[in-house]
Amino acid sequence: MPTALKLYTPFESLRFRDEVGEEIEGRARKLETRNG
């Protein structure tokens, strides 16, 4: 079994999505503040 697939568990997937979501939210807030 490839290591990449073995590491890609549902828990890791959820954690990765959370981190990406927070990053996108932060960028959106910065854009909103800049646009006033």
Chimera marker file (.cmm) of the C-alpha trace (Angstrom):
<marker_set name="trace">
<marker id="1" x="0.000" y="0.000" z="0.000" r="1" g="1" b="0" radius="0.5"/>
<marker id="2" x="1.500" y="3.369" z="-1.015" r="1" g="1" b="0" radius="0.5"/>
<marker id="3" x="2.493" y="5.540" z="1.932" r="1" g="1" b="0" radius="0.5"/>
<marker id="4" x="0.563" y="8.526" z="0.573" r="1" g="1" b="0" radius="0.5"/>
<marker id="5" x="-2.698" y="6.581" z="0.574" r="1" g="1" b="0" radius="0.5"/>
<marker id="6" x="-1.952" y="5.109" z="3.999" r="1" g="1" b="0" radius="0.5"/>
<marker id="7" x="-1.466" y="8.592" z="5.462" r="1" g="1" b="0" radius="0.5"/>
<marker id="8" x="-4.599" y="9.918" z="3.783" r="1" g="1" b="0" radius="0.5"/>
<marker id="9" x="-7.093" y="8.828" z="6.435" r="1" g="1" b="0" radius="0.5"/>
<marker id="10" x="-10.500" y="10.490" z="6.904" r="1" g="1" b="0" radius="0.5"/>
<marker id="11" x="-9.175" y="12.204" z="10.035" r="1" g="1" b="0" radius="0.5"/>
<marker id="12" x="-6.170" y="13.638" z="8.179" r="1" g="1" b="0" radius="0.5"/>
<marker id="13" x="-8.480" y="14.728" z="5.369" r="1" g="1" b="0" radius="0.5"/>
<marker id="14" x="-10.770" y="16.564" z="7.790" r="1" g="1" b="0" radius="0.5"/>
<marker id="15" x="-7.845" y="18.235" z="9.552" r="1" g="1" b="0" radius="0.5"/>
<marker id="16" x="-6.372" y="19.299" z="6.211" r="1" g="1" b="0" radius="0.5"/>
<marker id="17" x="-9.722" y="20.745" z="5.099" r="1" g="1" b="0" radius="0.5"/>
<marker id="18" x="-10.023" y="22.666" z="8.375" r="1" g="1" b="0" radius="0.5"/>
<marker id="19" x="-6.553" y="24.178" z="7.967" r="1" g="1" b="0" radius="0.5"/>
<marker id="20" x="-7.234" y="25.186" z="4.356" r="1" g="1" b="0" radius="0.5"/>
<marker id="21" x="-10.631" y="26.591" z="5.317" r="1" g="1" b="0" radius="0.5"/>
<marker id="22" x="-9.107" y="28.740" z="8.058" r="1" g="1" b="0" radius="0.5"/>
<marker id="23" x="-6.453" y="30.024" z="5.651" r="1" g="1" b="0" radius="0.5"/>
<marker id="24" x="-9.075" y="30.946" z="3.037" r="1" g="1" b="0" radius="0.5"/>
<marker id="25" x="-11.231" y="32.637" z="5.695" r="1" g="1" b="0" radius="0.5"/>
<marker id="26" x="-8.250" y="34.679" z="6.867" r="1" g="1" b="0" radius="0.5"/>
<marker id="27" x="-7.503" y="35.833" z="3.314" r="1" g="1" b="0" radius="0.5"/>
<marker id="28" x="-11.163" y="36.727" z="2.777" r="1" g="1" b="0" radius="0.5"/>
<marker id="29" x="-11.182" y="38.829" z="5.955" r="1" g="1" b="0" radius="0.5"/>
<marker id="30" x="-8.021" y="40.644" z="4.845" r="1" g="1" b="0" radius="0.5"/>
<marker id="31" x="-9.645" y="41.403" z="1.488" r="1" g="1" b="0" radius="0.5"/>
<marker id="32" x="-12.820" y="42.662" z="3.185" r="1" g="1" b="0" radius="0.5"/>
<marker id="33" x="-10.814" y="44.941" z="5.478" r="1" g="1" b="0" radius="0.5"/>
<marker id="34" x="-8.784" y="46.284" z="2.577" r="1" g="1" b="0" radius="0.5"/>
<marker id="35" x="-11.913" y="47.016" z="0.541" r="1" g="1" b="0" radius="0.5"/>
<marker id="36" x="-13.524" y="48.676" z="3.564" r="1" g="1" b="0" radius="0.5"/>
<link id1="1" id2="2" r="1" g="1" b="0" radius="0.2"/>
<link id1="2" id2="3" r="1" g="1" b="0" radius="0.2"/>
<link id1="3" id2="4" r="1" g="1" b="0" radius="0.2"/>
<link id1="4" id2="5" r="1" g="1" b="0" radius="0.2"/>
<link id1="5" id2="6" r="1" g="1" b="0" radius="0.2"/>
<link id1="6" id2="7" r="1" g="1" b="0" radius="0.2"/>
<link id1="7" id2="8" r="1" g="1" b="0" radius="0.2"/>
<link id1="8" id2="9" r="1" g="1" b="0" radius="0.2"/>
<link id1="9" id2="10" r="1" g="1" b="0" radius="0.2"/>
<link id1="10" id2="11" r="1" g="1" b="0" radius="0.2"/>
<link id1="11" id2="12" r="1" g="1" b="0" radius="0.2"/>
<link id1="12" id2="13" r="1" g="1" b="0" radius="0.2"/>
<link id1="13" id2="14" r="1" g="1" b="0" radius="0.2"/>
<link id1="14" id2="15" r="1" g="1" b="0" radius="0.2"/>
<link id1="15" id2="16" r="1" g="1" b="0" radius="0.2"/>
<link id1="16" id2="17" r="1" g="1" b="0" radius="0.2"/>
<link id1="17" id2="18" r="1" g="1" b="0" radius="0.2"/>
<link id1="18" id2="19" r="1" g="1" b="0" radius="0.2"/>
<link id1="19" id2="20" r="1" g="1" b="0" radius="0.2"/>
<link id1="20" id2="21" r="1" g="1" b="0" radius="0.2"/>
<link id1="21" id2="22" r="1" g="1" b="0" radius="0.2"/>
<link id1="22" id2="23" r="1" g="1" b="0" radius="0.2"/>
<link id1="23" id2="24" r="1" g="1" b="0" radius="0.2"/>
<link id1="24" id2="25" r="1" g="1" b="0" radius="0.2"/>
<link id1="25" id2="26" r="1" g="1" b="0" radius="0.2"/>
<link id1="26" id2="27" r="1" g="1" b="0" radius="0.2"/>
<link id1="27" id2="28" r="1" g="1" b="0" radius="0.2"/>
<link id1="28" id2="29" r="1" g="1" b="0" radius="0.2"/>
<link id1="29" id2="30" r="1" g="1" b="0" radius="0.2"/>
<link id1="30" id2="31" r="1" g="1" b="0" radius="0.2"/>
<link id1="31" id2="32" r="1" g="1" b="0" radius="0.2"/>
<link id1="32" id2="33" r="1" g="1" b="0" radius="0.2"/>
<link id1="33" id2="34" r="1" g="1" b="0" radius="0.2"/>
<link id1="34" id2="35" r="1" g="1" b="0" radius="0.2"/>
<link id1="35" id2="36" r="1" g="1" b="0" radius="0.2"/>
</marker_set>
